Amino acid sequence: MDGSGNQLRRAAVAVLIAGLGVLATGITLLALPSFATDRSESPLDSFPGFGKSPEAELRDDTIAYWEAYQQEAIIAACMSRAGFTYWRDTSFPEAETVKIASGLNAPQPRTVTKEQQVPATERNSTYEEQLAPQERDRYTRSRYGESAAEISDYRRTGAFPKGRGPDFAARGCVGQAKAAVPSIWDTKRQLEDERQVMRKEISASALNAVKSDYAACAQRVGGITAQSPAEVDAHAVQGAAQQQTGARVFGACNEIWARGYRAAEPVAAQRFIDRNAAVLTSAQQRYDGVIAKISQDRTFLQFLGEQAAIIRASGADRRPGD
């Protein structure tokens, strides 16, 4: 199938893909659904970094932003000692930044200047580009622990230098910051294999619970034999007509599959917690009381409020359809 066909099919099932973890290639992605669960009650909510409900997600984003701010403060101080100017770049999604600021009641200035509206990423990039070649090399070695030539090649190609991997550009001031301030997402990364097991358990349980109802819906709406969204997706790759049929089935039968996920996810999540209790409890203890600490960090709140004000001034917090 040509690229345009794939794009049409992906567009038709975008909501389902996002919510039910179905990749538009006939392959089950096994990602945890974003709306198929009663997100106000998840066993994972009490563990920082694993929040599912809106409140727990906001807590996790708040901590992640604060950690990014701390890391950037370390980088800025490190770059200053090396003789360079550096603007702290938290690089967080705009809408989420505004939500975090609102949740913490961060004070926001009434007005922002045009200069303030220039993103830190752009400021740092412009500053680096204006340096003389030798100074630019010293800048990148100070910031990333890599030569200017290697950084330039990576930005151009997106590929790591030969023999390098994710450790590339993670030394220098950046490396110091990451070593000094752990991430709330570290535990999630550590338990990725276990999370994959949980995802498979959810998918299997959901299939067993609703496959008969889903198959009846797929037959009634599209005249196809399919017990799950993944099987509908496999049917859709066969051609344009099948794409249209698949889109109708996805839309009509979506809630049936979501119902299976709503029932299956809490059970699988609790098993995940039981299997990894020691690691999860350790992370929980590490972040005990951290939100109260963040809410009293006036320097951080001032920075956060300024960023939210800048975002609002540019309208970047308003998503399409809002």
C-alpha positions in Angstrom: 0.0 0.0 0.0 1.2 3.5 -0.8 2.1 6.1 1.8 -1.1 8.1 1.3 -3.2 5.1 2.0 -1.4 4.5 5.3 -2.0 8.1 6.3 -5.7 7.9 5.6 -6.0 4.7 7.6 -4.0 6.2 10.5 -6.2 9.3 10.5 -9.3 7.2 10.6 -8.2 5.2 13.6 -6.2 7.9 15.4 -8.4 8.0 18.5 -8.4 4.3 18.9 -4.7 4.0 18.4 -4.1 6.6 21.1 -6.5 5.1 23.5 -6.4 1.3 23.0 -2.8 0.7 22.0 -3.4 -0.5 18.5 -0.7 0.3 15.9 -2.0 0.9 12.4 0.1 -1.9 10.9 -1.9 -4.9 12.0 0.4 -5.1 15.1 -0.8 -4.6 18.7 1.3 -1.9 20.3 0.3 -3.0 23.8 0.6 0.5 25.2 -1.5 1.2 28.2 -4.8 2.9 27.1 -5.2 6.5 27.9 -9.0 6.6 28.2 -10.1 3.0 28.5 -9.8 3.0 32.3 -11.6 4.7 35.0 -8.7 7.0 35.4 -9.9 8.3 38.7 -9.1 5.0 40.4 -5.9 3.3 39.4 -3.7 1.2 41.7 -0.7 2.8 40.1 -1.7 6.4 41.1 0.1 6.2 44.5 3.5 5.6 42.9 5.2 8.7 41.5 6.0 8.3 37.8 3.1 5.9 37.2 0.1 8.1 37.6 -3.0 7.4 35.5 -5.7 9.7 36.9 -5.5 13.4 35.9 -4.5 14.3 39.5 -1.7 11.8 39.6 -0.5 12.7 36.1 -0.4 16.4 37.2 1.6 15.4 40.2 4.1 13.5 38.1 4.4 16.3 35.5 5.0 18.8 38.3 7.8 16.7 39.8 9.3 16.1 36.3 9.2 19.9 35.6 10.8 20.7 38.9 13.6 18.1 38.3 14.2 19.6 34.8 14.4 23.0 36.4 17.0 21.8 38.9 19.0 20.1 36.2 18.9 23.3 34.0 20.1 25.4 37.0 23.1 23.1 37.4 23.8 23.3 33.6 23.6 27.1 33.7 26.0 27.4 36.6 28.4 24.9 35.0 28.3 26.8 31.7 28.9 30.0 33.5 32.0 28.7 35.2 33.2 27.7 31.7 32.7 31.3 30.6 29.5 30.9 28.6 26.0 32.3 28.7 23.3 29.7 29.0 19.5 30.1 29.2 17.7 27.4 31.3 15.7 25.3 28.9 13.1 23.1 30.6 11.6 22.0 27.2 8.3 20.9 28.6 5.0 20.8 26.7 3.3 24.2 26.8 -0.2 23.2 27.9 1.2 21.0 30.6 3.5 23.8 31.8 0.4 26.1 32.2 -1.4 23.4 34.1 1.5 22.9 36.5 1.7 26.6 37.1 -2.0 26.8 37.8 -1.9 23.8 40.1 0.9 25.4 42.2 -0.6 28.9 42.0 2.7 30.2 40.6 2.7 34.0 40.4 2.6 35.2 36.9 3.7 38.6 35.6 1.0 40.7 34.0 3.2 41.4 30.9 6.0 39.7 29.1 8.5 41.3 26.7 9.2 40.2 23.2 12.7 39.2 24.3 11.2 36.9 27.0 9.0 35.2 24.4 12.1 33.9 22.5 12.4 30.2 23.6 15.4 29.3 25.6 16.2 26.6 23.0 16.4 29.3 20.3 18.5 31.6 22.4 21.0 28.9 23.2 21.2 27.9 19.6 21.7 31.4 18.3 24.4 32.0 21.0 26.2 28.9 20.0 26.1 29.6 16.3 27.5 33.1 16.8 30.6 31.8 18.6 33.9 31.5 16.8 34.8 27.9 15.7 37.2 27.3 18.6 34.9 28.7 21.1 32.0 26.8 19.7 33.9 23.6 20.1 34.7 24.5 23.7 31.1 25.3 24.2 29.8 21.9 23.0 32.5 20.1 25.0 31.5 22.1 28.1 27.8 21.5 27.6 27.7 18.0 26.2 31.2 16.6 26.5 31.3 16.3 22.7 33.0 18.1 19.9 31.2 20.8 17.8 31.7 18.6 14.7 30.1 15.6 16.3 27.2 17.6 17.6 26.7 19.2 14.2 26.6 15.9 12.5 24.2 14.5 15.0 21.8 17.4 14.6 22.0 17.1 10.8 21.6 13.3 10.5 19.9 12.3 13.8 22.4 9.4 14.0 24.9 8.7 16.8 28.6 8.8 15.8 30.0 5.4 15.1 30.5 3.4 18.2 28.3 5.6 20.3 24.8 5.3 21.6 22.4 7.0 24.0 25.4 8.1 26.1 26.2 10.6 23.3 25.9 14.3 24.4 25.2 13.1 27.9 28.5 14.2 29.5 29.9 17.6 30.3 27.5 19.9 32.2 24.5 17.9 31.0 26.0 14.8 32.6 26.7 16.6 35.8 23.1 17.7 36.0 21.7 14.3 35.3 23.9 12.7 37.9 23.0 15.2 40.5 19.2 15.1 39.9 17.5 11.8 39.3 14.4 11.6 37.2 10.9 10.6 38.3 10.8 8.5 35.1 13.8 6.4 36.1 11.8 3.7 37.9 9.4 3.4 34.9 12.4 2.9 32.6 13.9 0.4 35.0 10.6 -1.6 35.0 9.9 -1.4 31.3 10.1 -5.2 30.8 7.7 -5.7 33.7 5.4 -3.0 32.2 5.4 -4.9 29.0 4.2 -8.0 30.8 1.4 -6.0 32.4 0.4 -4.7 28.9 0.2 -8.2 27.6 -1.9 -9.3 30.5 -4.3 -6.5 30.0 -4.7 -7.2 26.3 -5.2 -11.0 26.9 -7.7 -10.4 29.6 -9.6 -7.8 27.6 -9.7 -10.1 24.6 -11.1 -13.0 26.7 -13.7 -10.8 28.3 -15.2 -9.1 25.3 -14.2 -11.0 22.2 -17.6 -12.5 21.6 -19.3 -9.1 21.8 -16.6 -7.5 19.7 -16.9 -10.2 17.1 -20.7 -9.7 16.9 -20.2 -6.0 16.5 -17.6 -6.3 13.8 -19.8 -8.7 11.9 -22.9 -6.5 12.2 -21.2 -3.2 11.3 -18.6 -4.3 8.8 -19.4 -7.9 7.8 -15.9 -9.0 8.9 -14.6 -11.6 11.3 -12.6 -9.9 14.0 -12.4 -10.4 17.8 -10.2 -7.4 18.6 -9.1 -4.0 17.2 -5.8 -5.7 16.2 -7.7 -8.1 13.9 -9.7 -5.2 12.4 -6.4 -3.4 11.8 -5.0 -6.5 10.0 -8.1 -6.5 7.8 -7.7 -2.8 7.0 -4.2 -3.2 5.5 -5.7 -5.1 2.5 -7.0 -2.1 0.6 -8.9 1.2 0.5 -12.3 -0.5 0.9 -11.1 -2.5 3.8 -9.8 0.7 5.4 -13.2 2.3 5.3 -14.8 -0.8 6.7 -12.2 -1.0 9.5 -12.8 2.7 10.3 -16.5 2.0 10.7 -15.9 -1.0 12.9 -13.4 0.9 15.1 -15.8 3.7 15.6 -18.8 1.5 16.4 -17.1 -1.2 18.4 -14.6 0.9 20.3 -16.5 1.1 23.5 -16.8 -2.7 23.7 -13.0 -3.1 23.7 -12.6 -0.2 26.1 -15.0 -2.0 28.5 -12.6 -4.9 28.5 -9.7 -2.7 29.3 -11.5 -0.9 32.1 -12.0 -4.3 33.8 -8.6 -5.7 33.0 -6.2 -2.9 33.7 -6.7 -2.5 37.5 -6.2 -6.3 38.0 -3.0 -6.4 35.9 -1.7 -3.2 37.5 -2.1 -4.7 41.0 -0.1 -7.8 39.8 2.6 -5.5 38.5 2.7 -3.7 41.8 2.9 -6.9 43.8 5.7 -8.2 41.6 7.7 -5.0 41.9 6.8 -3.9 45.4 10.3 -3.2 46.7 11.3 -1.0 43.7 8.0 0.9 43.7 8.0 1.5 47.4 11.5 2.8 47.3 10.5 5.3 44.6 7.4 6.2 46.6 9.5 6.9 49.7 12.0 9.0 47.7 9.2 11.4 46.6 7.4 11.5 49.9 6.5 15.1 50.7 8.1 16.5 47.5 5.1 18.4 46.3 5.0 20.3 49.5 8.7 21.1 49.0 8.1 22.2 45.5 5.2 24.5 46.5 7.6 26.3 48.9 10.4 26.8 46.3 9.8 30.5 45.6 12.6 30.8 43.1 11.2 27.9 41.1 7.6 29.2 41.3 8.7 32.6 40.0 10.5 30.9 37.0 7.4 28.6 36.4 5.0 31.6 36.6 7.1 33.5 34.1 7.2 30.5 31.7 3.4 30.1 31.9 2.9 33.8 31.3 5.1 33.7 28.2 3.2 30.6 26.9 -0.1 32.3 27.4 1.0 35.4 25.7 2.0 33.4 22.7 -1.2 31.4 22.7 0.8 28.1 22.7 -1.2 26.7 25.6 -4.3 26.6 23.4 -4.5 23.3 21.5 -6.6 22.9 18.3 -10.2 22.5 19.3 -9.8 24.1 22.7 
